[in-house]
């Protein structure tokens, strides 16, 4: 089964398909609507064959559908018919959760994704739990998202940003009793050293998460993943 994986970020939309050597991407931003996203994906996948779509969405997902509009994009995402737009079944997951799913190697894993904003998720015994740790306040009064997002990196410089990443990872690893922390997202490559108990991830893990979203129950159990139809409702 060929699966098209789409990771919608605040800066770019990344696209992979089963067996492809490299990902493709195009800009997103404040003017991106779901219609423009579909058009952009179709433009760069005109000669790709796929039967299923996995969509990583930068916002809250309830019952397999977007529940809130994304702050970094234009509006219109809630209530959009993704299955009809792509002409095949679509499964939708929060983008940080999709990267967490693709990064998971068992046990208790905390995922921190450093991109346009801070994405966070926790995986315990294969069950993916969305989080919003970026809303918590840092000691300076700033939120963790303000410090750790792309704008925070640009405003405060790499040295302060790396220090804040290390502090956040240390605090949350203890708080969640995590076995390990995966530091992913596009800006993870800017970390020179990994804090203790952390592993480097990356946007490529969104592809593996998108593939795992379509694993059947038997394969999921064998891999230690808890993926059920009610958690990843098919659209279309």
The 8 nearest C-alpha neighbors of each residue, nearest first, counted from 0:
[[1, 2, 50, 49, 51, 17, 213, 48],
 [2, 0, 49, 17, 50, 51, 3, 48],
 [1, 3, 51, 49, 17, 16, 52, 50],
 [2, 4, 16, 52, 15, 49, 53, 51],
 [5, 3, 53, 15, 209, 14, 52, 16],
 [6, 4, 14, 54, 13, 55, 53, 7],
 [5, 7, 55, 13, 12, 54, 8, 94],
 [8, 6, 12, 56, 55, 5, 57, 13],
 [9, 7, 11, 10, 12, 6, 57, 27],
 [8, 10, 71, 28, 115, 11, 27, 72],
 [11, 9, 27, 8, 28, 26, 115, 12],
 [12, 10, 26, 27, 8, 25, 9, 13],
 [11, 13, 7, 24, 25, 8, 6, 27],
 [14, 12, 24, 6, 5, 23, 11, 7],
 [13, 15, 5, 23, 22, 4, 24, 6],
 [16, 14, 22, 4, 3, 23, 206, 19],
 [15, 17, 3, 19, 2, 4, 18, 1],
 [16, 18, 1, 2, 19, 3, 15, 49],
 [17, 19, 16, 20, 1, 15, 21, 2],
 [20, 18, 16, 21, 17, 15, 22, 47],
 [21, 19, 18, 22, 15, 16, 17, 23],
 [22, 20, 19, 23, 15, 16, 18, 14],
 [21, 23, 15, 14, 13, 24, 20, 19],
 [24, 22, 14, 13, 15, 21, 25, 43],
 [23, 25, 13, 12, 14, 11, 22, 26],
 [24, 26, 12, 11, 27, 13, 39, 23],
 [27, 25, 11, 10, 12, 28, 24, 9],
 [26, 28, 11, 10, 31, 12, 9, 25],
 [29, 27, 72, 9, 10, 30, 31, 71],
 [28, 30, 72, 73, 31, 71, 27, 9],
 [31, 29, 73, 28, 72, 32, 27, 74],
 [32, 30, 73, 27, 72, 29, 28, 35],
 [31, 33, 35, 73, 34, 74, 36, 75],
 [34, 32, 36, 35, 76, 37, 75, 31],
 [33, 35, 37, 32, 36, 38, 31, 84],
 [36, 34, 38, 32, 33, 37, 31, 39],
 [35, 37, 33, 39, 34, 38, 40, 32],
 [38, 36, 40, 34, 35, 39, 41, 33],
 [37, 39, 35, 41, 36, 40, 42, 34],
 [40, 38, 36, 42, 37, 41, 35, 43],
 [39, 41, 37, 42, 38, 43, 44, 36],
 [40, 42, 44, 38, 39, 43, 45, 37],
 [43, 41, 39, 40, 44, 45, 38, 37],
 [42, 44, 40, 41, 45, 39, 23, 46],
 [45, 43, 47, 41, 46, 42, 40, 48],
 [44, 46, 41, 47, 42, 43, 40, 48],
 [45, 47, 44, 48, 43, 41, 42, 49],
 [48, 46, 44, 45, 49, 16, 43, 3],
 [47, 49, 46, 1, 50, 44, 16, 45],
 [48, 50, 1, 2, 51, 3, 47, 16],
 [49, 51, 1, 2, 87, 0, 52, 48],
 [52, 50, 2, 88, 49, 87, 89, 3],
 [51, 53, 89, 3, 2, 4, 54, 90],
 [54, 52, 4, 90, 209, 89, 91, 5],
 [53, 55, 91, 5, 4, 6, 56, 90],
 [56, 54, 94, 6, 92, 93, 7, 5],
 [55, 57, 93, 94, 7, 58, 92, 54],
 [58, 56, 94, 93, 69, 8, 7, 55],
 [59, 57, 69, 56, 93, 67, 60, 68],
 [58, 60, 66, 67, 65, 93, 61, 57],
 [59, 61, 65, 64, 66, 63, 93, 92],
 [62, 60, 63, 64, 66, 65, 59, 230],
 [63, 61, 64, 232, 230, 60, 229, 231],
 [62, 64, 232, 231, 61, 91, 60, 230],
 [63, 65, 60, 61, 62, 66, 91, 77],
 [66, 64, 60, 77, 67, 59, 61, 76],
 [65, 67, 60, 59, 61, 77, 64, 68],
 [68, 66, 59, 65, 58, 77, 69, 60],
 [67, 69, 74, 76, 77, 70, 58, 66],
 [70, 68, 58, 72, 71, 57, 67, 74],
 [69, 71, 72, 68, 73, 58, 29, 57],
 [70, 72, 9, 69, 29, 28, 73, 115],
 [73, 71, 29, 28, 31, 69, 70, 30],
 [72, 74, 30, 29, 31, 32, 75, 71],
 [75, 73, 76, 68, 32, 72, 69, 77],
 [74, 76, 77, 32, 33, 79, 73, 68],
 [77, 75, 79, 33, 74, 68, 78, 65],
 [76, 78, 65, 79, 75, 66, 68, 67],
 [77, 79, 76, 80, 75, 65, 64, 66],
 [78, 80, 76, 77, 81, 75, 33, 65],
 [81, 79, 82, 83, 84, 78, 234, 235],
 [82, 80, 84, 83, 79, 85, 234, 89],
 [83, 81, 235, 234, 88, 89, 85, 84],
 [82, 84, 86, 81, 85, 80, 235, 87],
 [83, 85, 81, 82, 86, 80, 37, 34],
 [86, 84, 82, 83, 87, 81, 37, 52],
 [85, 87, 83, 84, 82, 88, 235, 81],
 [86, 88, 82, 85, 51, 50, 235, 89],
 [89, 87, 235, 82, 51, 234, 233, 52],
 [90, 88, 52, 234, 82, 233, 53, 51],
 [89, 91, 53, 233, 231, 232, 54, 234],
 [92, 90, 54, 63, 53, 55, 64, 89],
 [93, 91, 55, 56, 97, 94, 54, 60],
 [92, 94, 56, 96, 55, 95, 57, 58],
 [93, 95, 55, 56, 97, 96, 57, 92],
 [96, 94, 118, 98, 97, 93, 119, 99],
 [97, 95, 99, 93, 94, 98, 120, 100],
 [96, 98, 208, 94, 100, 99, 95, 205],
 [99, 97, 205, 101, 95, 204, 100, 96],
 [100, 98, 96, 102, 101, 97, 110, 95],
 [99, 101, 208, 97, 98, 103, 102, 96],
 [208, 100, 102, 207, 204, 98, 99, 103],
 [103, 101, 99, 100, 204, 98, 104, 200],
 [102, 104, 100, 101, 105, 99, 108, 122],
 [105, 103, 102, 106, 108, 223, 222, 101],
 [104, 106, 103, 223, 107, 124, 125, 108],
 [105, 107, 124, 123, 108, 178, 104, 125],
 [108, 106, 123, 177, 178, 122, 124, 105],
 [107, 109, 122, 179, 177, 180, 121, 178],
 [108, 110, 121, 180, 120, 177, 181, 122],
 [109, 111, 181, 120, 119, 99, 180, 121],
 [112, 110, 119, 182, 118, 183, 181, 113],
 [111, 113, 184, 183, 118, 117, 182, 119],
 [114, 112, 184, 117, 186, 183, 148, 187],
 [113, 115, 116, 184, 185, 149, 186, 148],
 [114, 116, 149, 148, 9, 10, 117, 113],
 [117, 115, 148, 114, 144, 118, 113, 149],
 [118, 116, 113, 144, 148, 112, 133, 114],
 [117, 119, 112, 95, 111, 116, 113, 120],
 [120, 118, 111, 130, 110, 95, 131, 112],
 [119, 121, 129, 130, 110, 96, 128, 109],
 [122, 120, 109, 128, 108, 127, 110, 129],
 [121, 123, 127, 108, 126, 107, 125, 128],
 [122, 124, 107, 125, 126, 106, 108, 121],
 [125, 123, 106, 126, 107, 122, 105, 223],
 [124, 126, 224, 225, 123, 223, 122, 127],
 [127, 125, 225, 122, 123, 124, 128, 224],
 [126, 128, 122, 121, 125, 96, 129, 123],
 [127, 129, 121, 120, 122, 126, 130, 96],
 [130, 128, 120, 96, 121, 127, 119, 131],
 [129, 131, 120, 119, 132, 128, 121, 118],
 [132, 130, 133, 119, 134, 129, 118, 120],
 [133, 131, 134, 135, 130, 119, 143, 144],
 [132, 134, 144, 143, 131, 135, 117, 142],
 [135, 133, 132, 142, 131, 144, 143, 136],
 [136, 134, 142, 133, 132, 143, 137, 144],
 [137, 135, 142, 141, 140, 143, 134, 138],
 [136, 138, 142, 141, 139, 140, 143, 135],
 [139, 137, 140, 136, 141, 142, 143, 135],
 [138, 140, 137, 141, 136, 142, 143, 146],
 [141, 139, 137, 138, 136, 142, 143, 135],
 [142, 140, 137, 139, 136, 145, 143, 146],
 [141, 143, 136, 145, 144, 137, 135, 134],
 [142, 144, 133, 146, 145, 137, 147, 136],
 [143, 145, 133, 147, 142, 146, 117, 148],
 [146, 144, 142, 143, 151, 147, 148, 141],
 [147, 145, 151, 143, 144, 148, 142, 160],
 [146, 148, 144, 151, 145, 143, 160, 117],
 [149, 147, 116, 151, 117, 144, 150, 115],
 [150, 148, 115, 152, 151, 114, 153, 116],
 [149, 151, 153, 152, 148, 154, 115, 145],
 [152, 150, 146, 154, 148, 149, 153, 145],
 [151, 153, 149, 156, 150, 155, 160, 154],
 [152, 154, 150, 151, 156, 155, 149, 157],
 [155, 153, 151, 152, 156, 150, 149, 146],
 [156, 154, 152, 151, 153, 159, 160, 157],
 [157, 155, 152, 153, 158, 154, 159, 160],
 [156, 158, 160, 159, 152, 161, 155, 153],
 [157, 159, 161, 160, 156, 162, 155, 163],
 [160, 158, 162, 161, 157, 156, 155, 163],
 [159, 161, 157, 163, 162, 158, 152, 164],
 [162, 160, 164, 158, 163, 159, 157, 165],
 [161, 163, 159, 165, 160, 164, 166, 158],
 [162, 164, 166, 160, 165, 161, 167, 159],
 [165, 163, 161, 167, 162, 166, 168, 160],
 [164, 166, 162, 168, 163, 167, 194, 169],
 [165, 167, 163, 169, 168, 164, 170, 162],
 [168, 166, 164, 170, 169, 165, 163, 171],
 [167, 169, 165, 171, 166, 170, 172, 164],
 [168, 170, 166, 172, 167, 171, 165, 173],
 [171, 169, 167, 173, 168, 172, 166, 174],
 [170, 172, 174, 173, 168, 169, 175, 167],
 [173, 171, 177, 169, 175, 174, 170, 168],
 [172, 174, 176, 171, 175, 170, 169, 177],
 [173, 175, 171, 172, 176, 170, 177, 169],
 [174, 176, 177, 172, 173, 171, 109, 107],
 [177, 175, 173, 174, 172, 178, 107, 171],
 [178, 176, 107, 172, 175, 179, 108, 109],
 [179, 177, 107, 108, 106, 176, 180, 196],
 [178, 180, 196, 177, 108, 197, 109, 181],
 [181, 179, 197, 109, 108, 110, 198, 196],
 [180, 182, 198, 110, 197, 199, 200, 183],
 [183, 181, 199, 111, 200, 112, 187, 198],
 [184, 182, 200, 201, 112, 187, 111, 181],
 [185, 183, 112, 113, 201, 202, 114, 186],
 [184, 186, 114, 187, 202, 201, 113, 188],
 [187, 185, 188, 113, 189, 184, 114, 183],
 [188, 186, 183, 189, 184, 190, 185, 182],
 [187, 189, 186, 190, 185, 191, 201, 199],
 [190, 188, 187, 186, 191, 157, 161, 185],
 [191, 189, 188, 192, 187, 161, 193, 186],
 [190, 192, 189, 193, 188, 161, 187, 194],
 [193, 191, 190, 194, 161, 189, 195, 199],
 [192, 194, 197, 195, 198, 190, 191, 199],
 [195, 193, 197, 165, 196, 192, 168, 169],
 [194, 196, 197, 193, 169, 165, 198, 168],
 [195, 197, 179, 194, 180, 198, 178, 193],
 [198, 196, 180, 195, 194, 181, 179, 193],
 [199, 197, 181, 182, 180, 200, 193, 196],
 [198, 200, 182, 181, 183, 197, 187, 201],
 [201, 199, 183, 182, 181, 198, 102, 204],
 [202, 200, 183, 184, 203, 204, 185, 187],
 [201, 203, 184, 204, 205, 185, 183, 98],
 [202, 204, 205, 201, 206, 207, 200, 98],
 [205, 203, 101, 207, 206, 98, 202, 102],
 [204, 206, 98, 208, 203, 207, 97, 202],
 [207, 205, 209, 204, 208, 203, 4, 210],
 [208, 206, 101, 210, 204, 209, 205, 211],
 [101, 209, 207, 100, 97, 205, 211, 206],
 [208, 210, 206, 53, 212, 207, 211, 4],
 [209, 211, 207, 208, 212, 213, 206, 2],
 [212, 210, 208, 214, 213, 209, 207, 101],
 [211, 213, 209, 210, 214, 208, 53, 226],
 [214, 212, 211, 210, 215, 209, 53, 90],
 [215, 213, 211, 212, 219, 218, 216, 210],
 [216, 214, 218, 217, 219, 213, 226, 227],
 [215, 217, 219, 218, 220, 214, 226, 227],
 [218, 216, 220, 219, 215, 221, 214, 222],
 [217, 219, 221, 220, 215, 216, 214, 222],
 [220, 218, 224, 216, 222, 217, 221, 214],
 [219, 221, 223, 217, 222, 224, 218, 216],
 [220, 222, 218, 219, 223, 217, 224, 216],
 [221, 223, 219, 220, 224, 218, 105, 125],
 [224, 222, 220, 125, 221, 219, 105, 124],
 [223, 225, 125, 219, 220, 222, 226, 126],
 [224, 226, 125, 126, 219, 227, 220, 223],
 [227, 225, 224, 219, 216, 230, 228, 212],
 [226, 228, 230, 229, 225, 231, 216, 215],
 [229, 227, 231, 230, 232, 226, 233, 216],
 [230, 228, 227, 232, 231, 62, 63, 226],
 [231, 229, 228, 227, 232, 62, 63, 226],
 [232, 230, 63, 228, 229, 90, 233, 227],
 [231, 233, 63, 229, 228, 230, 90, 62],
 [232, 234, 90, 89, 88, 235, 231, 63],
 [235, 233, 89, 82, 88, 90, 232, 81],
 [234, 82, 88, 83, 87, 233, 89, 81]]
